[in-house]
């Protein structure tokens, strides 16, 4: 194996070993891809498939694709481990947001299909809309499993004749009904019809300022399952948790706006709190129950300022504006007036 230490680092930002060029392959046959070495193995299988999916479904590649590099201005760059690609760089300069909403929606669709194995640089605080990288650490079983699915014809990417995409399924206009309720803020619909969620049961539609989700077994009122809108401020945090596929599951209540402060929305597995201009935080489990009993964002502890973290050998803790809530198998305790870090 041919690995290296560069800029004093053995591992790139996404948890892959820094490698030399001989650990990479150029597997793609699309125009402009012969400039993009990719780390051989599961990284090449997944990133090569992502390149093909992007070219077929988002936009054509019109400039050289960048892959592995010997050096980089960013010391921990994933290009140094051969696990990142840049598409159509001249159109999407680093640090700027120039991509139209319809193209963003198409990329989001692809990221869902790739089950978190690909991360998009646009989701960093300093946007990098050209940049795509492996989304899990080296050795993660989710990468091995998804690469095997691709090799076995999943998504039709490596099949000789990709199967045609299924026609959109319309779910009794419940998503349309929710769009009317959210008309003042949701923005423009970005695609026709409802698209299937990963579980095969739920459906969603993307809009310029958020998305609307529907599931046949959730939010049932008078015998009908109602759709729920998720605003972009909350959605961006939910994205980092793998949408409905992750620990939070589907939205089960409309978001609450705290005027001038932020948004709060409940999901199956917890609550997302997003203060304007700050990173979103999640609260769940026993700490959520205690925090809500004490008034939630309007209560004595206020807004969460961190996510939940390990606390000792068996406990968990979360920092709020005005103190800590700690969970231990013996119960939840609070510590008011501790400095929020």
Buried (B, 14 or more C-beta within 10 A) or exposed (E): EEEBEBEEBEBBBBBBBBBBEEBBBBBBEBEBBEEBBBBBBBBBBBBBBBBBBBBBEBBEBEBBBBBBBEEBEEEBBBBBBBBBBBBBBEEBEBEEEEBEBEBBBBBBBBBBBBBBBBBBBBBEEEBBBBBBBBBBEBEBEBBBEBBEBBEEEBBBBBEEEBEEEEEBEEBEEBBBBBBEBBEEEBBEBBBEBBBBBEEEBBBBBBBBBBBBBBBBEBBEEEEEBBBBBBBBBBBBBBBBBBBBBBEBBBBBEBBBBBEEBBBBBBBBBBBBBBBEEEEBBBBBBBBBEBBBEBEBBEEEBBBBBBBBEEBEEEBBBBBBEBBBBBBBEEEBEBBEEEEBE
